[in-house]
Amino acid sequence: MGMVASQHMTGNEYRISYERQGDDLVLQMGPQHPSTHGVLRLELVLDGELVKHVRPHIGYLHRCFEKHCEALTYPQIIPYTDRMDYVGAMCQELGYVLAVEKLMGLTDLPPRLHYIRMLMAELQRIASHLLAVGTYGLDVGAITPFLWCFRDREKILDLFEWVSGARLLYNYLWIGGVARDLPAGFLDRVREFITYFTPRVTELNDLLSFNKIFIERTANIGIMAPEVAISYGVGGPNLRGSGVRWDVRKEEPYCAYDRLDFNVPVGTGEYGPVGSAWDRYMVRVREMLESLHLLRQIVDQMPSGDPNGAIPRRIRPPEGDTYMRTESPRGEIGYYLMSDGSEKPFRCKGRSPCFTAISALNAISRGALLADAVAIVGSLDIVLGEVDR
């Protein structure tokens, strides 16, 4: 027996409900499941081992970020952005401070500031992707890559701790500047990391990326066709894994990305259909190499001078609103700000790439086996703090 879908309209609400029939089984996965970090419940409708429908239930980690912002001054909000994507915090800060600067009309910023911000963003991208690919290997049963990736990620966290005093939530990128300039010898340590980490990516590929078992486990599941990714507003590696070459750093350059040379890796369907879980994984691996290429250029071109020469003495944007989007490790993060002329925003809204990614989960899971459900969720690399902002 199959599953019956019925449509209901209640006021402005539109939903599709599924009634279990015959041998259909409704299985609750989570929120205790390790691969969903205790903050996501998946309602799976199964026909035997086949997934017929997935409904994500979110809200277990709601942080009230947008409501908190209405009671905070613009600089006080920066630590709250850290906690949205707590493994990509530098990129969360960057998007927010650029939005405030855009609202204030701050355009004449020191060149060194732009490069420091890009330096932090690309280090953060590598650190985030190391966590993503390491835990993804763990999701499908590979333990050693997880240990290797966390070993290498620690080296970046050491750099972040040196420059900001924190290892996870930094409050380092400020409106019009940074908390402090780079310490003496910092760029030399970044060069050492680049030299160290470049061959580590090759080792990761040998161990996991091109492992026959890993390919067979991931290359034919979670297929996200390009039109599906675009229709759901999916971005970042999840969109590029579907073969769509879109990167905000290229299409709408910010900081000084238009002065740097880098490629945008996309999924090519090397071992299965384009847009598979393997393609999404591999885009992240190849993006780490591109970030290393960017870091080399940033370090070599780093301007001298004071990065904090444009910090305004008072953060009080004029009345109006603005929207700014940047490329975080998980995709296009956007901030909408509305000012009433006071020291606190009238409205601050975050646009989450993880929210759009998880919204496509049902579309890419139908017809998969139950055993593949965790592997498909893991391939999206979602952080629920950003979803439940």
C-alpha angles and dihedrals in degrees: 000000000000136000122267119220118204128183124223132189119199112170106300092345121107120181142156117226125198123214117206114235134182112332097353112129126205109212124188112216110192159298082176095046111120094225092059095048094235095286105086131066121196119200105207124193107203136191099198103306095338120103111229099172139003123199115185115212111204134176101085091115102035108165101182088225095159095048093046089055092064090065098044134076117246095260092046091060094064095082089050091057088056089062096054095070100014094183093049099038099141090059091048090053092047094056092048098047091047089053092052092046090050090051091050094045093241102162105140098078124158113267090230090059092057092052095046089052092050090046091055093043094053094044087051092049091056093046091049094047091048089057091045097051094038095053090041089058087051090051090060097040107271110128104172097061089054091057093045094049093049090048090056094041089058090065090060092045088053089056092049091049090051095052100036108018093241135089102204113009109039116174085199106128108071134186105278094359148003133281090255139344122266112284119245111279095019096119090050089055090050090053089051090052092050091052092046099044102044095077090041089069089057089050090051090052091050093048102040120353096062096027108132094225093048092049093050089048097051113018097081104037135082094021109191110190115212093248091052092050092049095045091054093046092242115170144176121033090344091061095039090049086065090059098261110135100213124138123159090216087064102032099042105014119206132181101010102314090125088067094055132077120229141137129234110230117216136184114269103180094246094163103018142344117339111263098036126146088258092054092053091048093048094050088060092050092050092045088060089060091049090050089053088052090051092048091055090054094044093051093046094047098039106141123222125235138073114318091198099057093112102047105131116229091225126030105213112134118201120256112286142075139258143180126215128183130191137175110261121181089265098044141272111000114189134189124201113196129187119190128198091188096266131112091261126062117251088213135006120179129178122212107213123209089197092057091055092045094053090047088065093052095099093049093055097039103054110113094017124125120257089243089060096053095088092044090053094048091047092052090063093060096214126181111204095206086069094044093049095043 
